[in-house]
Amino acid sequence: MPRGVAKVVESIDGWPMKQKKECPGSNDDLYYCVHRDRDLGCHACYRVDRTTKNFRIIRSHSRHEKDEIETQTELARSDIREYAKDSSESAKSQINRIRRKYSAEAVMKAGEFHSLRKIISRSRGTDETKRDVDVNGIIAGEYELTMDGNKFLISDTKINGKRMLIFASQGGLELLAEGNVIFADGTFECVPDGFSQLFTVHTYISESVIRPVVFGLLPSKQTVAYESFLTELKKQPELANWSPQLIIADFEMGIRNAFTSEFPTIEAHACYFHLVKAWRSKATQLKIYEEMLSGKPLYEFWKTLKALPFMKAEEIPDFFELLCDTLPAGHSAKEFVAYLDKNYVNGTATSEPMFAPRLWSCKEVTSNEIHRTTNSLEVWHKTLSPVINMSNGLRGVRLSDLIEKLKEEDMHTVLDGRMLKVNSNYRVSASRKNKNITKDRKILKVLKNDPAPPDQPLTGVEWLKAISMVL
């Protein structure tokens, strides 16, 4: 049997089936149900005369019913694959051919335009294009385009002899241009050889939904890499007037320095989650973290310390001093307190702290209901896990696989953005948990600190403690 024939779907007695093998000494072929190796696991087997197409049932279909639309869908997918192998027609022409030949219901079930286009591209032998991407680093064809066939690769340049790639669609850039608040983060787990990190920029596409809009494969974590990334990004026509007002990222100085250099008026804020994580790491290093979790007074100090970022930046040194005054003489956190004072609060006599309070105070962002962490970006990183799992640990991440996944994520962002423009109340993501909504409401209420008379506003450590109780 010629190679590839087994992949052609035929309708046998109204069922979608594939030719499996020839029956020796006869004019018959064996046909299996298309669902044999799928989730349904139907083991139907027919013996079919090659000339007359008369058949004898060896094993009946099971676990699914005969469905004309389903059969037509399988035939349409098979048809488009086979036709694309030898056709030089455009994907649009081939898809229109399928639309004319099969019912609208069958074609819609076969896939949306970009899905059918992908079937055509693969059938045309894009394995060669894929090899060019992974072996030679040549990004061409479908790998430089979005899923709907528009420009996706916006920059392919070098920094100190090392390559940098930036991907973004027109729709994604337009969403970025519309926003004043951006989030940035890098991940190192799904990076192909030759690159240091996947650096992404995210923005609000609604009042509460954050989505990725720019994807950069950077050669390093140095400031020059981030500066080059921004320089290339600002060349895009959609960002001619782009001037973000706020960026929230982790404590990496290269990111902060690059953004404040390119956008002198931007406010850089550090992620609250990463702040507490850094403090916890230092306490662990000093071997006092266990005591902070269980032993009074360090337990009270640690719990209240986590409320300090909710104060205004200019008020933090005074509140920090008041908090430290609650520690008893001879406490075991003196080195930790000195570390905080030098690096986060007051600095030294000759220099300000490495991470000044204006960087990590989250009072304003919280009061304005802006995300104070980059946790949503960390969650998004998990959507890239299929790219890592493709190798089963036997090889590195392939550039082609990563690009295909980024194209999917970009399309998801753009389509969600379009829907929200039509209806701003349309839900494009899972609802927040009630406990998180309630928590934020409580935080805002305590931060407002405006009780009804005759009660008085809280002050000093008592205000910090009130905040800590709702964190």
N, C-alpha and C positions, 0 to 999 in steps of 0.2 A: 504494500500500500504506500503511495507517495507520502512523503513527510508532510505533515500539516493537515492532511485530509481529516484526521480524527478531530480536529478543532472546529470543523464546519458543523453548524447546527442544522438539523432537518426536522420537519414535522412528520412524525410517524403516528398515524391514527390520532392526530390532534395533539400529540405530546411532543415537547422539545427533546430531541435525542441526538446523540453523537455517534458516528460510526467508530467502532472500536477496533475490530480486526476482521480479516477474511476467514471464512469457514473452509478449511482444506477440503479439496475434492468436490466442491459444489460452487454454485453461482450465488451463494448467500454471504451476507456480512452480519456480524453481531453489532447491535446498537445498544448503548447504555443511556440511561436518563442523564440529563445535564446536571441533575442535583446529586449524582452519585457521590462526588467528592466534596460536596458542600455541606452546609449545616443540616439540611434535611436528610441527607444520607439515603436517598431513594436508590435501591439496587435493582430497579427494573431492567430487564434484558429482553430484547426482541431479536429474532432471526429474520432478516429481510432479504427477499430476492432482489438481486442487483438490477434486473431488467424490468420485472413487472411491479416491483415494490410491494408485492404481497408479503405478509409477515406472519410469523408464528410467535406467540407469547411464551417465552421461557420463564420469565418471572414478572409478575404484574407490578404496576406502580404502587407505591405506598407513601404514607406521610404527607401527601399533598393531593389536591384534586386537579382534574383537568380544567385548565383555564385558558380560554382563547387569547386573551390579552397577554397573559404571561408567555404563551408560546410565541406570539407575534413579537414580543419584546426580545426574547432570546434570538429569534431569527433576524431581527433588525440589528442587534449587536454583532452577530456573526457576519451578517451581510456587509456591514460597514468596515469590519476588520479585513475581510477578504478583498473587497473592492479597493481598499486603500493601498494594498500591497503593490498593485500594478498601475495605479492611477496617478496622474500628475495634476489632476484637478485640485482647486483650492478646497480647504476644509469646508468652507461655507457651501460650495457647490455640492460636495459629497453629502453633507448633512441635509441639504434641500432635496437631494435625490431620495434619501431615506424617508424624508417627510412625505414625499409624493407617493412612495411605494407602500408605506405602512400607515396604519391608523394613527391619529393624533395621540390617542391614549397609550399605544404601544411605544411611540417615539418618546413621549414624555417620561414614561417609566424606564426607558432605556438610559435616560440621563439628560441633564441640561446641556446647553451648547458647549460649555468648556469641558464637560466630561466626554462628550462625543468627539470633540476635537483632540482630546488626549488619546483616545482609542486610535484615531487616525494617525496621529504622530508616531505612536508606538508601532503601529502596523507598517508604517513607511520605512521602518528601519532606523529609528532614532537611537538605537543602541550605539551606532557609530558616533552620533552627536554626544551621547552620554559618555562614551569613552574619551572623546575629545575634552570634555569638561573635567573628568576625573584624572586622566593621564597627562594630557597636554595643557590643561588649564584654559582651554579655549571656550569661552562662554558665547554660544551662538544659538540660533534657532529658538526653540521654545524656552530655553534656559535664560534668555535675555528679555523675555516677554512675560507679561502678566497672563493669567489664565484666560482673559478675554482678548489676548493678542496685542496688547499695547506695551509700551516701554516699561521695563522693570529694572534693568541694570542702568543706574544713572551715573556710576563712576567706577572706573577700573584704572587705578593709578598706583604709584609706588611712593613709599616714605622711607628714605634712607636705604633704597634698594630693595625694600620689602613691600609686597603687594597689599593693597587695600581695595576691597570691593564694597560698594554701597548699592542697596536695592530699595526701591520705593516706587509706588505707582502714582499716577497723577491724582487719583482719588485720595490716596493716603496723604500726599503732600498738601492737598487742599484742606483736608481735615486738620493737619498740623498747622497750617497758616491761620486757620480760624481760631485756634486756641491760644490762651495766654499762659497756661500752666502746662508744663511738660514733666515727664518722668523719664529717667534714664538708668540703665543697668546693663551689666555684662554677664555673660555666662561662658564657662570654659569647658563644659561637658560635651557639647555637640559641635566641636570645631574641627574642620578638616586640617590635614597637614599643611603647614605653611602659614597658618594664622594663629593668633594668640587668643582671640576671644570673639564671640558674637555680641556686638554692642547694639542695643536697640533703644529707640526713642518712642515713647508712648504719649498719648494725649487723651483728653476727655472727648468722647463723641456724644456725650449727653451729660447731664448734671452729675451723674454718679458712675457712668461706665467708662473705663479706661481701656484703650486698645493700642496695639503696636502699629506704627505707621512708617518707620524707617528701620532698616536692618543693615548693619555694617559689620563686615569681617575685617577686623583690625589686626595689624602685625604686632602690636604691643599694648601695654597699659600706660605708656608714657604720655605726658601732656601733648607732645608734638603729634601723636597719633590722633588724639581727640580734636586738636586744633585743625588738622588736615581734614578730618571727617566733617567738621562744621564748615570749613572753607568750601569743600565740594558741595555740601548740602545747600549752602546759601547761593550757589550758582544757578539753582533750579528756578525757572521763571515763576513757579507757583509761590516761591518764598521770597520774592523780590522785596516785599514789605514786612517780612517776618521779624517780629521783635518780641520774643517771649518775656514775660514779666517774672516768672518763677520757675525754678527747676528743683525737683526733689530727687535726690540720689543717695547713694551710700556715702561713706566718709573718704572715698578715694579722692585725693587732692588733685590728681590729673584732670578728672572730670570737672571739678569745681573751677580750677584755674582756666581751663579751656573755655568754658561757657562764660565766665565773667570777663575774660579777655575779648571774646567775640561779641558779647552783649554787655557793655559796661553798666547798663541800668538794671540788669537782671538780679533778682534775689536768689541766692543759692541756699537751700535748706537741706539738712541731713535727715535721713530716714530715722524716725523715732525707734523703730524696731532695732536697727543697726546700732543706735546709740546705747540702748539698754544692753544689747548683746556685747558691745565693747566693754562696758562697765562690768558686766558679769564675768567676762573673760579675765579681766584684771583681778577681780576679787578671787576668782578661782586660782589664778597664778600666785596670789599672795596667801592662799590657803585659808581664807576667811569666809568663803561663800557658803559653806555648810553651816557655819555659825549664823550667817545672815538669814538662813532659811528657818532656823530653829531656836536660836538663842536671843532672848531679849537682853540688851537693848538694840543689838545690831539688826534684828528682824524689823523693828519699828523704823530704824534709820534707813534700811534698804527699801522698805515699802514706801516710805515717804519720799526718798530720793527720786524715785521714778515719777513723782508728780512735779519735780522741779522744772522739767522742760515746758510745763504748761503755764509758766510765768512769762511775763514780758522779758525780753533779753536784757534790758537795762536794770531790771529788778532782780535778776537771778543771783548776782553776787551777794546781795543783802539777805535774800531768802536762804542761800547756801550757808551763810554764816549763822543765821538763826537755827538752821537744821543741825549744824555741827555742834552748836551749844547744847543740844539735847543729849549728846553723848556723855557718859560719865567719865570721870578721870580714870586714866589707866586702861581705857578701852583698847581693843586689839586692831582697830581699823585706822590707826594713825597714818600708816604708810599709804593706805588707800585714799584717805581724805587728802593727803598731800598731793597724791597723783591727780585727783580730780581738780584740786585748786590750781595746780600748775598747768594742766593740759586742757581743761574745759571751762574754768571759771575766771580766775584772775591773772594767770600767767606768772611772770616774774617781774622783778623791779625794772628790767630792761626790755622785756618783750611781752606781748600779749599772748594768751594761750594759743596753742596750735589749732584748737577747735573752739573758737570764741562762742559765747552764748547766742550771738545773733545767727549763728549757723544752725544751732540745734534747738532753739526755742520754737515750740510748735503752737504757741498761744494763738497767733494770728491765723495760721492755716486751719487750726481746729475750729476757731470761732467762725471762720468763713466756710466751714464744712468742706474743706479740701482734704484729700487723703494725706495723712501725716506719715505714712510709710510707703515703701515700695513693695509691699507684700503681694499686691496684685500682679506685679511683674514676676515675682518669684513663682507664683502660681502658674503664670503663662509659660514660664520656662519648662514646666512639666509637660506641656503639650508637645514639646520637641522630643520627648522620650522615644517615640516610634523611630525617629531617625537614628538614635543610638542603638536601639534594640535590633535594627535591621542586620547588624553585623554579628549579633550573638557573641560579642566579645572576641571574634576571630580576626577582625580587621578594624581599621580606623573609620571614622565617619567620612562618607563620600560627599564631595561638594555637590554633585548632582542631586543626591537625595535631600540634602539640606535646602537647596534652592527650591525644589519642588514643594517642600513643606512650607517654606517662607511664602511662596506664591499662594498656597492655600490660606495661610493666615492673613495675608494681605487682602485677598478676596473676601474673607470673612469680615474683616474690618470695614471695607468699602461698602459691602452690601448692608451691614448693620447701620452704617452711617446714612445710607440712602433711605432705609426704612424709618429711621428716627427723624429725618427731615420731613417725611410725610406725616408721621405721627410721633411726637416727642414722648408720648406715654407708652409707646410700643415696647414690650419687654424683650430685650435681645440677650439677656443673661439671667441666670437663676436669681431669684429674690434673695436678698440678704436675710440671714437668720434673725429672728425676732430679738434674740438676746443681744446681738450686736447693735441693732437699731436702738434698743432700749439703753444700752450702755452709752452710746453716743449722745443720746438725749440727756442722760444724767450728767455726763461730762460737761455738756454745754450749759446746763442749768447751774452747776457748781462754778464754772468759769465766769458766768454772768455775775454771780455773787450779788444779787440784788433782791434780798428777802423783803417780804411785806412787813411794814411796821407792825408792832414795835421791835421786831427782830433787827439786829444790826449786821452789816456785812462782816464776813469772817476776815481775819487778818493773820499775818505771820504764819507760824508753823501750823496753826489750827486750819488755815485755809489749805495748806499743802496736804494735811491729813485728810481733809474732806475730799480733796481730789483723788487721793490715793485709795480711798474707800470705794470709788466707782470705777477704777481702772481694771 
